[in-house]
Amino acid sequence: MCHAACWRARLDRICYAATADDTKTYGRPGAARPRGQFVLPDADRNLPVQQRLRDEMLEVWRAFQAQAGSLP
């Protein structure tokens, strides 16, 4: 998700489930490169972020990997 687009849309916060490390483990390794506002400490960001539902997200990712591994 583009941080700048969220800021311009005047959202009051960004909620996310997966961390960059989660993406390296379960997703595409090259895709996890946080930058810009996401590398700043929470207090220095112009739009707060909040992690939510990580355990539920991991269940879905693990189920997908199990299914994808069984495909021909």
Backbone as ProteinMPNN parsed JSONL, in Angstrom:
{"seq_chain_A": "MCHAACWRARLDRICYAATADDTKTYGRPGAARPRGQFVLPDADRNLPVQQRLRDEMLEVWRAFQAQAGSLP", "coords_chain_A": {"N_chain_A": [[0.852, -1.171, 0.0], [0.551, 2.208, -0.752], [2.012, 4.644, 1.11], [1.954, 7.429, 0.778], [-0.366, 7.793, -0.781], [-2.331, 7.039, 1.043], [-1.994, 9.031, 2.964], [-2.627, 11.313, 1.448], [-5.27, 10.756, 0.953], [-6.338, 11.35, 3.316], [-6.558, 9.544, 5.428], [-6.851, 8.364, 8.795], [-5.13, 6.554, 9.923], [-2.982, 3.737, 9.165], [-3.64, 0.368, 8.892], [-2.175, -2.794, 9.239], [-1.243, -6.228, 8.595], [0.882, -8.093, 8.028], [4.386, -8.155, 8.648], [7.529, -6.842, 7.378], [9.396, -8.875, 7.674], [7.68, -11.087, 7.821], [6.755, -11.142, 5.197], [9.091, -11.795, 3.864], [9.404, -14.391, 4.808], [6.99, -15.786, 4.156], [5.996, -14.75, 1.803], [6.967, -13.03, -1.1], [10.376, -12.85, -1.259], [11.965, -10.662, -2.276], [10.198, -8.544, -2.194], [9.896, -7.273, 0.232], [10.756, -4.47, 1.292], [10.848, -2.067, 3.273], [10.449, 1.479, 3.245], [10.805, 5.073, 3.183], [8.314, 6.683, 5.095], [7.813, 4.401, 6.584], [10.158, 3.456, 7.69], [10.732, 5.114, 9.725], [10.659, 5.954, 13.256], [7.641, 5.321, 15.149], [6.656, 7.687, 16.413], [7.601, 9.717, 14.799], [6.303, 9.629, 12.391], [4.06, 10.861, 9.844], [1.609, 9.778, 9.595], [-0.072, 7.573, 11.528], [0.575, 4.056, 12.131], [-0.781, 0.77, 12.561], [-0.493, -2.475, 13.688], [-2.467, -5.305, 13.08], [-4.367, -8.308, 13.527], [-2.393, -10.247, 12.916], [-1.865, -12.988, 13.563], [-4.072, -14.292, 12.4], [-3.645, -13.65, 9.732], [-1.264, -15.048, 9.281], [-2.181, -17.679, 9.445], [-3.731, -17.861, 7.105], [-1.759, -17.418, 5.136], [-0.061, -19.62, 5.579], [-1.803, -21.734, 4.983], [-2.25, -21.224, 2.28], [0.357, -21.618, 1.273], [0.643, -24.353, 1.815], [-1.304, -25.427, 0.133], [-0.42, -24.486, -2.367], [1.981, -25.821, -2.557], [1.124, -28.368, -3.086], [0.176, -28.373, -5.626], [0.286, -29.384, -9.094]], "CA_chain_A": [[0.0, 0.0, 0.0], [1.35, 3.422, -0.861], [1.828, 5.523, 2.26], [1.583, 8.772, 0.318], [-1.769, 7.768, -1.207], [-3.144, 7.024, 2.272], [-1.888, 10.362, 3.568], [-3.388, 12.243, 0.602], [-6.694, 10.432, 1.102], [-6.671, 11.839, 4.66], [-6.852, 8.475, 6.375], [-6.303, 8.709, 10.103], [-4.084, 5.583, 10.238], [-2.856, 2.574, 8.294], [-3.62, -0.906, 9.607], [-1.53, -3.831, 8.443], [-1.117, -7.513, 9.284], [2.197, -8.696, 7.831], [5.596, -7.349, 8.76], [8.474, -7.086, 6.294], [9.959, -10.213, 7.904], [6.653, -12.058, 7.426], [6.736, -11.206, 3.742], [10.277, -12.562, 3.461], [9.198, -15.794, 5.173], [5.819, -16.409, 3.537], [5.633, -14.15, 0.519], [8.058, -12.866, -2.058], [11.507, -12.294, -0.514], [12.422, -9.372, -2.777], [9.154, -7.527, -2.083], [9.863, -6.684, 1.573], [11.751, -3.417, 1.461], [10.202, -0.857, 3.786], [11.184, 2.715, 3.003], [10.026, 6.277, 3.446], [7.748, 6.834, 6.427], [7.77, 3.133, 7.303], [11.411, 3.193, 8.398], [10.819, 6.069, 10.832], [9.977, 5.559, 14.501], [6.21, 5.66, 15.132], [6.412, 9.069, 16.836], [8.039, 10.652, 13.756], [5.525, 9.444, 11.163], [2.957, 11.81, 9.694], [0.388, 8.98, 9.579], [0.183, 6.423, 12.396], [0.318, 2.707, 11.64], [-1.193, -0.145, 13.618], [-0.536, -3.863, 13.253], [-3.666, -5.996, 13.558], [-4.755, -9.603, 12.96], [-1.229, -10.949, 12.366], [-2.024, -14.442, 13.69], [-5.04, -14.724, 11.399], [-2.984, -13.532, 8.44], [-0.308, -16.145, 9.162], [-2.955, -18.892, 9.156], [-4.093, -17.83, 5.679], [-0.534, -17.577, 4.353], [0.4, -21.008, 5.72], [-2.74, -22.576, 4.235], [-1.962, -20.997, 0.865], [1.615, -22.289, 0.946], [0.403, -25.794, 1.822], [-2.06, -25.748, -1.078], [0.421, -24.212, -3.523], [2.984, -26.873, -2.608], [0.531, -29.621, -3.56], [-0.254, -28.215, -7.03], [1.195, -30.029, -10.055]], "C_chain_A": [[0.898, 1.234, 0.0], [1.019, 4.367, 0.294], [1.364, 6.909, 1.832], [0.126, 8.827, -0.111], [-2.692, 7.773, 0.016], [-3.145, 8.395, 2.931], [-2.715, 11.362, 2.771], [-4.887, 11.998, 0.676], [-7.215, 10.821, 2.482], [-7.156, 10.728, 5.595], [-6.246, 8.84, 7.725], [-5.24, 7.725, 10.577], [-4.074, 4.488, 9.181], [-2.811, 1.346, 9.193], [-3.023, -1.959, 8.688], [-1.432, -5.109, 9.262], [0.313, -8.032, 9.213], [3.321, -7.691, 8.028], [6.473, -7.618, 7.538], [9.101, -8.471, 6.446], [8.963, -11.311, 7.542], [6.636, -12.234, 5.909], [7.937, -11.977, 3.222], [10.058, -14.049, 3.71], [8.109, -16.455, 4.34], [5.497, -15.896, 2.141], [6.792, -14.14, -0.442], [9.221, -12.192, -1.369], [11.951, -10.915, -0.986], [11.432, -8.237, -2.57], [9.189, -6.774, -0.755], [10.988, -5.678, 1.759], [11.071, -2.154, 1.968], [11.085, 0.368, 3.543], [10.28, 3.899, 3.329], [9.572, 6.346, 4.89], [7.818, 5.542, 7.243], [9.066, 2.795, 8.022], [11.611, 4.153, 9.564], [10.201, 5.484, 12.099], [8.525, 6.039, 14.473], [5.946, 7.127, 15.443], [6.758, 10.087, 15.752], [7.237, 10.54, 12.463], [4.394, 10.461, 11.077], [1.606, 11.099, 9.611], [0.641, 7.732, 10.419], [-0.141, 5.096, 11.72], [-0.004, 1.808, 12.827], [-1.234, -1.56, 13.051], [-1.733, -4.542, 13.894], [-3.783, -7.349, 12.86], [-3.591, -10.389, 12.35], [-1.412, -12.463, 12.432], [-2.986, -14.992, 12.645], [-4.428, -14.685, 9.999], [-2.008, -14.678, 8.237], [-1.007, -17.472, 8.864], [-3.29, -18.973, 7.669], [-2.86, -18.073, 4.819], [-0.028, -19.011, 4.405], [-0.51, -21.965, 4.944], [-2.498, -22.433, 2.735], [-0.689, -21.72, 0.447], [1.425, -23.801, 0.886], [-0.325, -26.21, 0.549], [-1.184, -25.561, -2.311], [1.496, -25.288, -3.671], [2.445, -28.179, -3.142], [0.034, -29.538, -5.003], [0.759, -28.863, -7.972], [2.171, -29.065, -10.686]], "O_chain_A": [[1.908, 1.266, 0.703], [-0.114, 4.828, 0.43], [0.478, 7.492, 2.457], [-0.557, 9.813, 0.166], [-3.724, 8.446, 0.011], [-4.181, 8.863, 3.403], [-3.431, 12.175, 3.356], [-5.683, 12.917, 0.485], [-8.396, 10.639, 2.78], [-8.034, 10.934, 6.432], [-5.24, 9.547, 7.786], [-4.517, 8.015, 11.531], [-5.021, 4.333, 8.41], [-2.033, 1.295, 10.145], [-3.334, -2.005, 7.498], [-1.528, -5.072, 10.489], [0.895, -8.377, 10.241], [3.218, -6.532, 7.626], [6.186, -8.523, 6.754], [9.314, -9.166, 5.452], [9.354, -12.352, 7.014], [6.515, -13.352, 5.408], [7.825, -12.728, 2.253], [10.482, -14.879, 2.906], [8.292, -17.576, 3.865], [4.79, -16.561, 1.383], [7.513, -15.128, -0.579], [9.08, -11.053, -0.925], [12.286, -10.071, -0.155], [11.791, -7.074, -2.752], [8.559, -5.723, -0.638], [12.039, -5.998, 2.313], [10.751, -1.264, 1.18], [12.311, 0.293, 3.627], [9.122, 3.722, 3.707], [10.356, 6.097, 5.806], [7.875, 5.592, 8.471], [9.07, 1.923, 8.891], [12.576, 4.012, 10.316], [9.326, 4.621, 12.028], [8.216, 7.05, 13.843], [5.099, 7.749, 14.802], [6.257, 11.211, 15.786], [7.482, 11.301, 11.526], [3.837, 10.875, 12.093], [0.566, 11.756, 9.562], [1.486, 6.913, 10.058], [-1.013, 5.019, 10.855], [0.442, 2.052, 13.948], [-1.917, -1.821, 12.061], [-1.988, -4.384, 15.088], [-3.34, -7.503, 11.722], [-3.781, -11.116, 11.375], [-1.14, -13.155, 11.451], [-2.735, -16.051, 12.069], [-4.664, -15.578, 9.184], [-1.925, -15.23, 7.139], [-0.483, -18.295, 8.115], [-3.149, -20.027, 7.05], [-2.913, -18.856, 3.87], [0.388, -19.56, 3.384], [-0.025, -22.905, 4.315], [-2.538, -23.423, 2.004], [-0.651, -22.361, -0.603], [1.981, -24.461, 0.008], [0.004, -27.236, -0.048], [-1.207, -26.4, -3.212], [1.879, -25.63, -4.79], [3.215, -29.021, -3.605], [-0.471, -30.523, -5.542], [1.955, -28.886, -7.68], [2.992, -29.469, -11.51]]}, "name": "protein", "num_of_chains": 1, "seq": "MCHAACWRARLDRICYAATADDTKTYGRPGAARPRGQFVLPDADRNLPVQQRLRDEMLEVWRAFQAQAGSLP"}
